[in-house]
């Protein structure tokens, strides 16, 4: 499908807003990713800051409305998590297979034709160019290079206090090792429903992540039953240079894995405009909230051992899993041994777009996990 592209100016910034997907309780309703116009030198996502009020006449009592999003602006703020309402936990039916392939959304993905990513003439990183209807390549945006390029990465003893570039992890992978990257989707538009699409910046940034992990071996892709996660992986595959797209949708990735009881979770979320972020990160670091959440350590280990290692790693040497911020924030906190700074309850730090964890599986069956980032930063504040 042909689309006419307009120039999107990009300004360098040292801060990156991170926003989540909003739907209600299981997926936070504030997306930590800033608008495309603000996405520059920072993280992987953007959206309005939690608690910020729009001039729009949205009814904050309506759980389907994100009061921080201006309907006239189709992009999101990365500093707001995604809402979890409407997202069912994977174990509501104890007899069902929680890791069974789910139902993909029958919604066409938006993957523009005639786009390319190439090094900038001036500055760090890559520029994104697309042909418009006249065949002119307007400048679309900037994907910045890893600002930690000079920081050494030791695969045997990774730094769990920070996010390591997916590129470093991939390049350090040994021939007899496998890797599963579990990342948050790229920047989405202001709609938080299952059929919301990525923004153009989200498309380009996902392609840039694909370039960082490109190889001759085709990858396997697993995503939630949301269009934006499938689109993220389609563009990562395109960035890797793949002509095919071997993928499956899994209901377990929809976002409710750590939520024991939606009603209790929503009650904590309702305590403040930032409730879903506050309660989730406070629980992940400090415990408590037993009525709303499962035990983080046992639940995260179960997901890594049974699904990522037991199911996904069997599919290919390189796999990429795409899910949502309310799933990835606690999973990343666990993977870091609670050393990563995602303490939203203290400083509003939240996981941003295209950040998450890497699971490296050795030939001897050993498993290493660490926080990773696809863009310049793994978090937003």
Secondary structure, 3 states (H helix, E strand, C coil): CCCCCCCCCCCCCCCCCECCCCCCECCCCCCEECCHHHCCCCCCCCECCCCCCCCCCCCCCCCCCCCCCCCCCCECCEECCCCECCCCCCCCCCCCCCCCECCCCCCCCCCCCCEEEEECCCCCCEEEEEECCCCCEEEEEEECCCCCCCCCCCCCCCCCCCCEEHHHHHHCCCCCCEEEEEEECCCEECCCCCCCCECHHHHHHHHHHHHHCCCCCCCEEEECCCHHHHHHHHHHHHHCCCCCCCEEEEHHHHCCCCECCHHHHHHHHCCCCCHHHHHHHHHHHHCCCCCCECCHHHHHHHHHHHHHHCCHHHCCCEEEEEECHHHHHHHHHHHCCCCCCCCHHHHCCEECCCEEEEEEECCCCCEEEEEEECCCCCEEC
